[in-house]
Amino acid sequence: MKTVDCLLEDADWAIEDLAEKASLTNERAEAIALGRWTPSPAERQRIALAFNVPVEDVSWGHTMDPRNVRYRRFGFKDVKDV
């Protein structure tokens, strides 16, 4: 079972390739590939079809540590700044 980012790497695709082939926006495709967004059942079907793999062979869901979301959005504050 592989994640979408692994499938992208195996296919040597960019986010834009996935977005086009699965009829997603670039932003949604990126969020799914980074594990920040769990795709809907319809999106899962389109993504699996784009990669030519069964839906059951893809690991869906959040893979990003929630603590990293704040860091990615706002950066790391030094302890003395808190």
Jmol script that loads the backbone (N, CA, C; Angstrom):
load data "model"
ATOM      1  N   MET A   1       0.852  -1.176   0.000  1.00  0.00           N
ATOM      2  CA  MET A   1       0.000   0.000   0.000  1.00  0.00           C
ATOM      3  C   MET A   1       0.899   1.241   0.000  1.00  0.00           C
ATOM      4  N   LYS A   2       0.618   2.164  -0.914  1.00  0.00           N
ATOM      5  CA  LYS A   2       1.442   3.360  -1.044  1.00  0.00           C
ATOM      6  C   LYS A   2       0.602   4.615  -0.835  1.00  0.00           C
ATOM      7  N   THR A   3       1.269   5.672  -0.402  1.00  0.00           N
ATOM      8  CA  THR A   3       0.619   6.969  -0.284  1.00  0.00           C
ATOM      9  C   THR A   3       0.669   7.677  -1.638  1.00  0.00           C
ATOM     10  N   VAL A   4      -0.103   8.725  -1.769  1.00  0.00           N
ATOM     11  CA  VAL A   4      -0.156   9.460  -3.030  1.00  0.00           C
ATOM     12  C   VAL A   4       1.206  10.058  -3.368  1.00  0.00           C
ATOM     13  N   ASP A   5       1.933  10.552  -2.368  1.00  0.00           N
ATOM     14  CA  ASP A   5       3.251  11.126  -2.673  1.00  0.00           C
ATOM     15  C   ASP A   5       4.209  10.067  -3.209  1.00  0.00           C
ATOM     16  N   CYS A   6       4.120   8.841  -2.714  1.00  0.00           N
ATOM     17  CA  CYS A   6       4.958   7.752  -3.245  1.00  0.00           C
ATOM     18  C   CYS A   6       4.551   7.406  -4.675  1.00  0.00           C
ATOM     19  N   LEU A   7       3.257   7.394  -4.946  1.00  0.00           N
ATOM     20  CA  LEU A   7       2.787   7.121  -6.304  1.00  0.00           C
ATOM     21  C   LEU A   7       3.237   8.214  -7.272  1.00  0.00           C
ATOM     22  N   LEU A   8       3.225   9.457  -6.804  1.00  0.00           N
ATOM     23  CA  LEU A   8       3.719  10.559  -7.635  1.00  0.00           C
ATOM     24  C   LEU A   8       5.186  10.351  -7.992  1.00  0.00           C
ATOM     25  N   GLU A   9       5.957   9.978  -6.993  1.00  0.00           N
ATOM     26  CA  GLU A   9       7.387   9.745  -7.213  1.00  0.00           C
ATOM     27  C   GLU A   9       7.606   8.581  -8.178  1.00  0.00           C
ATOM     28  N   ASP A  10       6.877   7.490  -7.974  1.00  0.00           N
ATOM     29  CA  ASP A  10       7.010   6.320  -8.855  1.00  0.00           C
ATOM     30  C   ASP A  10       6.659   6.659 -10.304  1.00  0.00           C
ATOM     31  N   ALA A  11       5.632   7.499 -10.481  1.00  0.00           N
ATOM     32  CA  ALA A  11       5.183   7.862 -11.827  1.00  0.00           C
ATOM     33  C   ALA A  11       6.012   9.001 -12.424  1.00  0.00           C
ATOM     34  N   ASP A  12       6.858   9.617 -11.584  1.00  0.00           N
ATOM     35  CA  ASP A  12       7.658  10.773 -12.000  1.00  0.00           C
ATOM     36  C   ASP A  12       6.750  11.906 -12.480  1.00  0.00           C
ATOM     37  N   TRP A  13       5.690  12.145 -11.694  1.00  0.00           N
ATOM     38  CA  TRP A  13       4.727  13.193 -11.991  1.00  0.00           C
ATOM     39  C   TRP A  13       4.924  14.365 -11.045  1.00  0.00           C
ATOM     40  N   ALA A  14       4.554  15.535 -11.511  1.00  0.00           N
ATOM     41  CA  ALA A  14       4.455  16.723 -10.671  1.00  0.00           C
ATOM     42  C   ALA A  14       3.018  16.812 -10.145  1.00  0.00           C
ATOM     43  N   ILE A  15       2.811  17.669  -9.172  1.00  0.00           N
ATOM     44  CA  ILE A  15       1.467  17.895  -8.627  1.00  0.00           C
ATOM     45  C   ILE A  15       0.498  18.277  -9.747  1.00  0.00           C
ATOM     46  N   GLU A  16       0.974  19.094 -10.670  1.00  0.00           N
ATOM     47  CA  GLU A  16       0.128  19.549 -11.771  1.00  0.00           C
ATOM     48  C   GLU A  16      -0.332  18.387 -12.654  1.00  0.00           C
ATOM     49  N   ASP A  17       0.523  17.386 -12.814  1.00  0.00           N
ATOM     50  CA  ASP A  17       0.145  16.205 -13.595  1.00  0.00           C
ATOM     51  C   ASP A  17      -1.003  15.463 -12.918  1.00  0.00           C
ATOM     52  N   LEU A  18      -0.872  15.260 -11.616  1.00  0.00           N
ATOM     53  CA  LEU A  18      -1.936  14.585 -10.873  1.00  0.00           C
ATOM     54  C   LEU A  18      -3.225  15.394 -10.941  1.00  0.00           C
ATOM     55  N   ALA A  19      -3.118  16.694 -10.731  1.00  0.00           N
ATOM     56  CA  ALA A  19      -4.308  17.549 -10.759  1.00  0.00           C
ATOM     57  C   ALA A  19      -5.031  17.423 -12.096  1.00  0.00           C
ATOM     58  N   GLU A  20      -4.281  17.462 -13.168  1.00  0.00           N
ATOM     59  CA  GLU A  20      -4.893  17.371 -14.498  1.00  0.00           C
ATOM     60  C   GLU A  20      -5.524  16.004 -14.733  1.00  0.00           C
ATOM     61  N   LYS A  21      -4.797  14.934 -14.410  1.00  0.00           N
ATOM     62  CA  LYS A  21      -5.268  13.577 -14.694  1.00  0.00           C
ATOM     63  C   LYS A  21      -6.440  13.162 -13.802  1.00  0.00           C
ATOM     64  N   ALA A  22      -6.517  13.732 -12.587  1.00  0.00           N
ATOM     65  CA  ALA A  22      -7.580  13.361 -11.648  1.00  0.00           C
ATOM     66  C   ALA A  22      -8.657  14.438 -11.523  1.00  0.00           C
ATOM     67  N   SER A  23      -8.598  15.446 -12.370  1.00  0.00           N
ATOM     68  CA  SER A  23      -9.580  16.548 -12.352  1.00  0.00           C
ATOM     69  C   SER A  23      -9.680  17.202 -10.975  1.00  0.00           C
ATOM     70  N   LEU A  24      -8.524  17.576 -10.441  1.00  0.00           N
ATOM     71  CA  LEU A  24      -8.438  18.265  -9.158  1.00  0.00           C
ATOM     72  C   LEU A  24      -7.792  19.625  -9.379  1.00  0.00           C
ATOM     73  N   THR A  25      -7.989  20.535  -8.434  1.00  0.00           N
ATOM     74  CA  THR A  25      -7.219  21.774  -8.485  1.00  0.00           C
ATOM     75  C   THR A  25      -5.791  21.452  -8.050  1.00  0.00           C
ATOM     76  N   ASN A  26      -4.852  22.287  -8.444  1.00  0.00           N
ATOM     77  CA  ASN A  26      -3.469  22.082  -8.012  1.00  0.00           C
ATOM     78  C   ASN A  26      -3.358  22.124  -6.492  1.00  0.00           C
ATOM     79  N   GLU A  27      -4.112  23.027  -5.870  1.00  0.00           N
ATOM     80  CA  GLU A  27      -4.060  23.169  -4.410  1.00  0.00           C
ATOM     81  C   GLU A  27      -4.559  21.903  -3.713  1.00  0.00           C
ATOM     82  N   ARG A  28      -5.667  21.334  -4.231  1.00  0.00           N
ATOM     83  CA  ARG A  28      -6.213  20.121  -3.617  1.00  0.00           C
ATOM     84  C   ARG A  28      -5.269  18.944  -3.830  1.00  0.00           C
ATOM     85  N   ALA A  29      -4.722  18.816  -5.037  1.00  0.00           N
ATOM     86  CA  ALA A  29      -3.787  17.721  -5.321  1.00  0.00           C
ATOM     87  C   ALA A  29      -2.566  17.812  -4.415  1.00  0.00           C
ATOM     88  N   GLU A  30      -2.062  19.019  -4.204  1.00  0.00           N
ATOM     89  CA  GLU A  30      -0.900  19.197  -3.335  1.00  0.00           C
ATOM     90  C   GLU A  30      -1.233  18.829  -1.893  1.00  0.00           C
ATOM     91  N   ALA A  31      -2.384  19.280  -1.399  1.00  0.00           N
ATOM     92  CA  ALA A  31      -2.789  18.974  -0.025  1.00  0.00           C
ATOM     93  C   ALA A  31      -2.938  17.469   0.177  1.00  0.00           C
ATOM     94  N   ILE A  32      -3.484  16.778  -0.798  1.00  0.00           N
ATOM     95  CA  ILE A  32      -3.640  15.321  -0.708  1.00  0.00           C
ATOM     96  C   ILE A  32      -2.275  14.650  -0.717  1.00  0.00           C
ATOM     97  N   ALA A  33      -1.398  15.084  -1.622  1.00  0.00           N
ATOM     98  CA  ALA A  33      -0.067  14.478  -1.726  1.00  0.00           C
ATOM     99  C   ALA A  33       0.756  14.703  -0.467  1.00  0.00           C
ATOM    100  N   LEU A  34       0.578  15.847   0.187  1.00  0.00           N
ATOM    101  CA  LEU A  34       1.331  16.147   1.406  1.00  0.00           C
ATOM    102  C   LEU A  34       0.695  15.549   2.656  1.00  0.00           C
ATOM    103  N   GLY A  35      -0.472  14.924   2.502  1.00  0.00           N
ATOM    104  CA  GLY A  35      -1.136  14.307   3.645  1.00  0.00           C
ATOM    105  C   GLY A  35      -1.889  15.286   4.506  1.00  0.00           C
ATOM    106  N   ARG A  36      -2.183  16.472   3.979  1.00  0.00           N
ATOM    107  CA  ARG A  36      -2.924  17.480   4.735  1.00  0.00           C
ATOM    108  C   ARG A  36      -4.426  17.381   4.504  1.00  0.00           C
ATOM    109  N   TRP A  37      -4.842  16.596   3.509  1.00  0.00           N
ATOM    110  CA  TRP A  37      -6.259  16.521   3.142  1.00  0.00           C
ATOM    111  C   TRP A  37      -6.603  15.080   2.819  1.00  0.00           C
ATOM    112  N   THR A  38      -7.693  14.591   3.375  1.00  0.00           N
ATOM    113  CA  THR A  38      -8.183  13.261   3.035  1.00  0.00           C
ATOM    114  C   THR A  38      -9.188  13.404   1.895  1.00  0.00           C
ATOM    115  N   PRO A  39      -8.906  12.793   0.748  1.00  0.00           N
ATOM    116  CA  PRO A  39      -9.797  12.960  -0.402  1.00  0.00           C
ATOM    117  C   PRO A  39     -11.151  12.287  -0.193  1.00  0.00           C
ATOM    118  N   SER A  40     -12.152  12.844  -0.839  1.00  0.00           N
ATOM    119  CA  SER A  40     -13.496  12.263  -0.804  1.00  0.00           C
ATOM    120  C   SER A  40     -13.480  10.939  -1.566  1.00  0.00           C
ATOM    121  N   PRO A  41     -14.515  10.115  -1.398  1.00  0.00           N
ATOM    122  CA  PRO A  41     -14.573   8.862  -2.162  1.00  0.00           C
ATOM    123  C   PRO A  41     -14.472   9.077  -3.676  1.00  0.00           C
ATOM    124  N   ALA A  42     -15.118  10.123  -4.192  1.00  0.00           N
ATOM    125  CA  ALA A  42     -15.045  10.399  -5.634  1.00  0.00           C
ATOM    126  C   ALA A  42     -13.629  10.802  -6.041  1.00  0.00           C
ATOM    127  N   GLU A  43     -12.974  11.616  -5.210  1.00  0.00           N
ATOM    128  CA  GLU A  43     -11.588  12.012  -5.501  1.00  0.00           C
ATOM    129  C   GLU A  43     -10.662  10.802  -5.447  1.00  0.00           C
ATOM    130  N   ARG A  44     -10.909   9.914  -4.508  1.00  0.00           N
ATOM    131  CA  ARG A  44     -10.089   8.695  -4.409  1.00  0.00           C
ATOM    132  C   ARG A  44     -10.190   7.868  -5.686  1.00  0.00           C
ATOM    133  N   GLN A  45     -11.414   7.735  -6.197  1.00  0.00           N
ATOM    134  CA  GLN A  45     -11.617   6.978  -7.436  1.00  0.00           C
ATOM    135  C   GLN A  45     -10.834   7.598  -8.584  1.00  0.00           C
ATOM    136  N   ARG A  46     -10.920   8.930  -8.711  1.00  0.00           N
ATOM    137  CA  ARG A  46     -10.235   9.610  -9.813  1.00  0.00           C
ATOM    138  C   ARG A  46      -8.717   9.523  -9.676  1.00  0.00           C
ATOM    139  N   ILE A  47      -8.218   9.628  -8.453  1.00  0.00           N
ATOM    140  CA  ILE A  47      -6.770   9.547  -8.230  1.00  0.00           C
ATOM    141  C   ILE A  47      -6.272   8.142  -8.538  1.00  0.00           C
ATOM    142  N   ALA A  48      -6.965   7.139  -8.029  1.00  0.00           N
ATOM    143  CA  ALA A  48      -6.563   5.751  -8.289  1.00  0.00           C
ATOM    144  C   ALA A  48      -6.599   5.455  -9.785  1.00  0.00           C
ATOM    145  N   LEU A  49      -7.625   5.930 -10.461  1.00  0.00           N
ATOM    146  CA  LEU A  49      -7.733   5.733 -11.907  1.00  0.00           C
ATOM    147  C   LEU A  49      -6.572   6.414 -12.634  1.00  0.00           C
ATOM    148  N   ALA A  50      -6.209   7.605 -12.190  1.00  0.00           N
ATOM    149  CA  ALA A  50      -5.093   8.326 -12.812  1.00  0.00           C
ATOM    150  C   ALA A  50      -3.797   7.526 -12.702  1.00  0.00           C
ATOM    151  N   PHE A  51      -3.594   6.875 -11.557  1.00  0.00           N
ATOM    152  CA  PHE A  51      -2.384   6.073 -11.346  1.00  0.00           C
ATOM    153  C   PHE A  51      -2.539   4.637 -11.854  1.00  0.00           C
ATOM    154  N   ASN A  52      -3.762   4.293 -12.271  1.00  0.00           N
ATOM    155  CA  ASN A  52      -4.052   2.940 -12.753  1.00  0.00           C
ATOM    156  C   ASN A  52      -3.791   1.881 -11.675  1.00  0.00           C
ATOM    157  N   VAL A  53      -4.275   2.189 -10.464  1.00  0.00           N
ATOM    158  CA  VAL A  53      -4.169   1.250  -9.343  1.00  0.00           C
ATOM    159  C   VAL A  53      -5.541   1.143  -8.681  1.00  0.00           C
ATOM    160  N   PRO A  54      -5.823   0.022  -8.004  1.00  0.00           N
ATOM    161  CA  PRO A  54      -7.085  -0.090  -7.268  1.00  0.00           C
ATOM    162  C   PRO A  54      -7.116   0.890  -6.087  1.00  0.00           C
ATOM    163  N   VAL A  55      -8.278   1.417  -5.788  1.00  0.00           N
ATOM    164  CA  VAL A  55      -8.439   2.346  -4.664  1.00  0.00           C
ATOM    165  C   VAL A  55      -7.913   1.721  -3.375  1.00  0.00           C
ATOM    166  N   GLU A  56      -8.119   0.418  -3.223  1.00  0.00           N
ATOM    167  CA  GLU A  56      -7.713  -0.279  -2.001  1.00  0.00           C
ATOM    168  C   GLU A  56      -6.192  -0.355  -1.845  1.00  0.00           C
ATOM    169  N   ASP A  57      -5.454  -0.107  -2.916  1.00  0.00           N
ATOM    170  CA  ASP A  57      -3.994  -0.188  -2.859  1.00  0.00           C
ATOM    171  C   ASP A  57      -3.335   1.135  -2.495  1.00  0.00           C
ATOM    172  N   VAL A  58      -4.153   2.154  -2.200  1.00  0.00           N
ATOM    173  CA  VAL A  58      -3.612   3.466  -1.847  1.00  0.00           C
ATOM    174  C   VAL A  58      -3.918   3.738  -0.383  1.00  0.00           C
ATOM    175  N   SER A  59      -2.923   4.238   0.337  1.00  0.00           N
ATOM    176  CA  SER A  59      -3.111   4.632   1.729  1.00  0.00           C
ATOM    177  C   SER A  59      -3.645   6.061   1.745  1.00  0.00           C
ATOM    178  N   TRP A  60      -4.889   6.221   2.167  1.00  0.00           N
ATOM    179  CA  TRP A  60      -5.535   7.528   2.180  1.00  0.00           C
ATOM    180  C   TRP A  60      -5.502   8.098   3.581  1.00  0.00           C
ATOM    181  N   GLY A  61      -5.598   9.395   3.698  1.00  0.00           N
ATOM    182  CA  GLY A  61      -5.738  10.018   5.001  1.00  0.00           C
ATOM    183  C   GLY A  61      -4.572  10.907   5.354  1.00  0.00           C
ATOM    184  N   HIS A  62      -4.726  11.539   6.491  1.00  0.00           N
ATOM    185  CA  HIS A  62      -3.711  12.473   6.966  1.00  0.00           C
ATOM    186  C   HIS A  62      -2.441  11.728   7.334  1.00  0.00           C
ATOM    187  N   THR A  63      -1.327  12.233   6.852  1.00  0.00           N
ATOM    188  CA  THR A  63      -0.032  11.659   7.210  1.00  0.00           C
ATOM    189  C   THR A  63       0.852  12.688   7.881  1.00  0.00           C
ATOM    190  N   MET A  64       0.421  13.936   7.887  1.00  0.00           N
ATOM    191  CA  MET A  64       1.224  14.997   8.478  1.00  0.00           C
ATOM    192  C   MET A  64       0.931  15.092   9.971  1.00  0.00           C
ATOM    193  N   ASP A  65       1.974  15.193  10.762  1.00  0.00           N
ATOM    194  CA  ASP A  65       1.829  15.393  12.192  1.00  0.00           C
ATOM    195  C   ASP A  65       1.128  16.737  12.417  1.00  0.00           C
ATOM    196  N   PRO A  66       0.001  16.768  13.139  1.00  0.00           N
ATOM    197  CA  PRO A  66      -0.734  18.017  13.329  1.00  0.00           C
ATOM    198  C   PRO A  66       0.112  19.132  13.933  1.00  0.00           C
ATOM    199  N   ARG A  67       1.115  18.772  14.724  1.00  0.00           N
ATOM    200  CA  ARG A  67       1.978  19.804  15.298  1.00  0.00           C
ATOM    201  C   ARG A  67       2.774  20.528  14.220  1.00  0.00           C
ATOM    202  N   ASN A  68       3.028  19.858  13.103  1.00  0.00           N
ATOM    203  CA  ASN A  68       3.784  20.489  12.028  1.00  0.00           C
ATOM    204  C   ASN A  68       2.951  21.469  11.218  1.00  0.00           C
ATOM    205  N   VAL A  69       1.630  21.361  11.300  1.00  0.00           N
ATOM    206  CA  VAL A  69       0.773  22.260  10.534  1.00  0.00           C
ATOM    207  C   VAL A  69       1.001  23.695  10.990  1.00  0.00           C
ATOM    208  N   ARG A  70       0.996  23.919  12.297  1.00  0.00           N
ATOM    209  CA  ARG A  70       1.238  25.269  12.816  1.00  0.00           C
ATOM    210  C   ARG A  70       2.626  25.745  12.423  1.00  0.00           C
ATOM    211  N   TYR A  71       3.617  24.886  12.530  1.00  0.00           N
ATOM    212  CA  TYR A  71       4.977  25.264  12.153  1.00  0.00           C
ATOM    213  C   TYR A  71       5.039  25.663  10.683  1.00  0.00           C
ATOM    214  N   ARG A  72       4.408  24.889   9.817  1.00  0.00           N
ATOM    215  CA  ARG A  72       4.442  25.201   8.378  1.00  0.00           C
ATOM    216  C   ARG A  72       3.731  26.512   8.068  1.00  0.00           C
ATOM    217  N   ARG A  73       2.711  26.839   8.839  1.00  0.00           N
ATOM    218  CA  ARG A  73       1.956  28.067   8.575  1.00  0.00           C
ATOM    219  C   ARG A  73       2.595  29.297   9.198  1.00  0.00           C
ATOM    220  N   PHE A  74       3.143  29.152  10.426  1.00  0.00           N
ATOM    221  CA  PHE A  74       3.586  30.329  11.165  1.00  0.00           C
ATOM    222  C   PHE A  74       5.072  30.336  11.506  1.00  0.00           C
ATOM    223  N   GLY A  75       5.754  29.234  11.282  1.00  0.00           N
ATOM    224  CA  GLY A  75       7.171  29.173  11.631  1.00  0.00           C
ATOM    225  C   GLY A  75       7.371  28.806  13.088  1.00  0.00           C
ATOM    226  N   PHE A  76       8.605  28.663  13.462  1.00  0.00           N
ATOM    227  CA  PHE A  76       8.957  28.246  14.813  1.00  0.00           C
ATOM    228  C   PHE A  76       9.292  29.469  15.641  1.00  0.00           C
ATOM    229  N   LYS A  77       8.638  29.613  16.791  1.00  0.00           N
ATOM    230  CA  LYS A  77       8.951  30.711  17.697  1.00  0.00           C
ATOM    231  C   LYS A  77       9.941  30.226  18.737  1.00  0.00           C
ATOM    232  N   ASP A  78      10.896  31.037  18.994  1.00  0.00           N
ATOM    233  CA  ASP A  78      11.868  30.724  20.032  1.00  0.00           C
ATOM    234  C   ASP A  78      11.145  30.761  21.375  1.00  0.00           C
ATOM    235  N   VAL A  79      11.575  29.930  22.304  1.00  0.00           N
ATOM    236  CA  VAL A  79      10.933  29.830  23.615  1.00  0.00           C
ATOM    237  C   VAL A  79      10.904  31.191  24.301  1.00  0.00           C
ATOM    238  N   LYS A  80      11.949  31.990  24.159  1.00  0.00           N
ATOM    239  CA  LYS A  80      11.983  33.299  24.818  1.00  0.00           C
ATOM    240  C   LYS A  80      10.947  34.268  24.245  1.00  0.00           C
ATOM    241  N   ASP A  81      10.441  33.993  23.017  1.00  0.00           N
ATOM    242  CA  ASP A  81       9.441  34.854  22.386  1.00  0.00           C
ATOM    243  C   ASP A  81       8.022  34.531  22.831  1.00  0.00           C
ATOM    244  N   VAL A  82       7.840  33.424  23.527  1.00  0.00           N
ATOM    245  CA  VAL A  82       6.492  32.983  23.890  1.00  0.00           C
ATOM    246  C   VAL A  82       6.033  33.629  25.160  1.00  0.00           C
TER     247      VAL A  82
END
end "model"
wireframe off; spacefill off
backbone 0.3
color backbone group
